[in-house]
Amino acid sequence: MRPRLALPAVAACLALAAGTSSALADPPKRVAPPRPSPLDRVGANFVDALTGPRLLLHGSAIVTTYALSASGQDWHVRVNTARHAEVPAWGEASYWGGYALPIGLGPALWATGMATADRELAAAGAAATQAAWMAMAVTATLKWATGRPFPNHGMHPEDPARLDHPEYAREFNFLPADLSKGWAWPSGHASTSFAMAAALTAASPSRAWIPWVAYPVAAGISLGMINGQHHWTSDVVAGALIGQAIGWSVGRGFRGSGDETNREHAAPARVIVVPTGGSATGMSLLGWF
């Protein structure tokens, strides 16, 4: 390059370098990822929970309900359990625990994660909270739409006649005008407990112990609803399948929100062109990525 042509190029490079000298002095700071919230992606997670491969689980809930109720297995399980295997304490603990779990566990995990700056724990708690409330909403809608009576059919839990009506297991009142007809199908205790178990498992893959604790707890609550004569078997099976579909979708939506890499949240890359010193003629590239 001739000297008279090199001088303008060098001057331009010096001007560019001077204009970005502050960038060289202070490397760009990393931007913290947003904190997980139970309201994150709620619309997208809801759509995902009710579409695609999850339809197999929802369809299975309908098919198993029909098979168990129409075949009489719902009735046989109820009668045999009431006469030979009922554990009242288990049924009561499951009944009240199934109400307390979705109210307290998810928010507690989310708050703990936020307080301790454990983003993965916060994301898992947020996912469990969202999954539980989403499962409640879907379950309440299905309960109203199907109008299935509870096993005792309004009778006293100790009335011997409650076990004399096998037709109760096949009774549905679709879209009932009288909302007192029944709210049994699917089991809300099963759907929320399995939704939370699935959400915690999917949202926090690094904690391999979670499914070994969460799913047994969910199963214990769900089976307790059968043992305590609170639900038909098909109510519980359907609730577990629906809850799994919802919880896994929500948990997968939150996966990674607690451990984003710096690259995803870094400031934009900066490149600076400067001339080389000495007698050599050339340019250098400096910057952060």
Order of alpha helices (4+ residues) and beta strands (2+ residues): alpha-alpha-alpha-alpha-alpha-alpha-alpha-alpha-alpha-alpha-beta-beta
